[in-house]
């Protein structure tokens, strides 16, 4: 590895790059120039080809055609090692840190050659010296599992700098951060670029970040560069138009006025819930909340602050140590009978793993809530397979589930279609309480919009909706009331009118003792 | 003068201590081997088979060459061969390491019984013990403190592994493979290679444990030689939370429990002593119940293990 610092960070140019996967053309003659010492944003919807582009650049994929030039010289990127040797580094959307190791150990892992015996005294001294030169610092002796999401992101960036990489690609760097953390991390990145220490490329779909932190922006749509401009010249709406080919926020979900339902009693009531997480440490600490019919209560929070455990309690998947759950004024334990009686529907995050049977067919998964009652079952135990087909086909066409056939195993579907399948199953009966956790995670804009409309429709029809999401924009868009969950507690509450993104973000990071790693 | 030779009831704790030292060695070697393998992210449940095959290989080699140390080497090599087989099968896509382990458990025992038939009767040279009880005139104490060098090899290994997991390149590489296969791949490591080597090294240590059984204590070869030490050692790893030094303490505990039965018998209790023979099994059961929980994952377990996912 070349460790002598070059006078300026590399300039990288991509020319006519193409890449196809089977019949899909992911990149179509893409040309982009990343100027030295500048922050360049790549903007685009899911599936626009952003990730494919940088993976070709970093040597993870081999492009079908086109060139990559580093400081004017054409380079072949056959392996990530080739990119690393030229000082190109990438921070992935999903962290590649090892949680059960210390910060210092994680720093060392990326090195090309580790010494056979590690002199920790010397390594720690070198790391401490390195940290003093950096814009943000971390204690090298801490276990990574105890770091907050923002700190992990900083560690990933510091790691690249430690490895002398001067050209850094960040793949959706802020997707797991609070607004304040995102501003801090991107602000520091911008400062490093302005000091001519780095050339930065960051992939995002958040216009706000592009306008605030990027100097250049390239917009990808359908595998092509549709626009490339300096940010000063571009305003947020014009960027949005180029990204979606339509003005953003054109179709907001229809929010009907709540009929004088304020007076009604809460339909869901949680009082003083305590529960422990998978590692045996407290995960939910005295959480209380209530949801009335016809309102959406959004719970914002950084992942790992007890949301998962809270939802599992509501779904009957986890025991609570203390506290009470009441639905419709009655004690609720999440049994199948109670779910049916009170019209409770749940969309748990990662439904393929948590709320569906991957190897069973789409049809069978759709019937999981109703397979033991008429018309699908006779006398409660004989399954009438013939009755399954019309039931499943009706839901498949109504929710636009794209599947080869109703008998295809659920695991063969795409993420969005799995999400739709589970949503269809949950909404197939009268819903009076809808509990949703990250309902649009990993979905493209169109699919997400459709699911949000379904949620709003359920609310407008009088259901009580509890929305637990890591996506603050989603919470702010849908909720009538916003709560914040941090460190296992409900730490903040505000109504829709008083919701302020930064105030909420501040509460999201408050008391960041990481409880359930 | 008879008093010095007959320790009476004091013989029981002495026998337990001596037994703990003697019996703990195979537990220690197998559990260190399993810790090494599991740290890389794979479970090898076949170590009971490895232990028995190691015992047979050691005894046969020693009988044929006359050298107990060559026998120990053969035990280790046989163990790593089984480890290589386990790793090679597990490297194939969609293979479950638990199922392969159980298959190799049965295979190892079967192979050892098949090849070991001719060696059941004869006697072979034994591993020497270190006479550390010479300060005493009492033969009971002298025999209790005749300790196998393998015991000290085990302690040294435990210390080296405990230190090596955090202070050497190999230790870090092993732990990355066991904690995050994605991170390992991202930095260009071959996870399969790391796990193969770790499983082979673990098999080598377990083979040595078997060699200890047939060449030191109890010191013969028969089909009832191991009474599940290989399996209990795996439970012991969970109790020791994947820490080599704790494996040592836990091995002493298991060794002591195993020694209760014979010790009680020597002082003339002839009724119900079979109950004491069950002590190590009860201990295993108790410790597993103690260290498991319905609501939490095992603390300290490498994240890539199939049992912690």
Interface residues (C-beta under 8 A of the other chain):
Chain A: X80 X81 X92 X94 X96 X97 X98 X99 X100 X101 X105 X108 X109 X110 X114 X115 X116 X117 X118 X120 X276 X277 X278 X279 X280 X318 X319
Chain B: X166 X167 X168 X169 X170 X172 X173 X175 X176 X179 X180 X182 X183 X186 X187 X188 X293 X295 X296 X297 X299 X302 X303
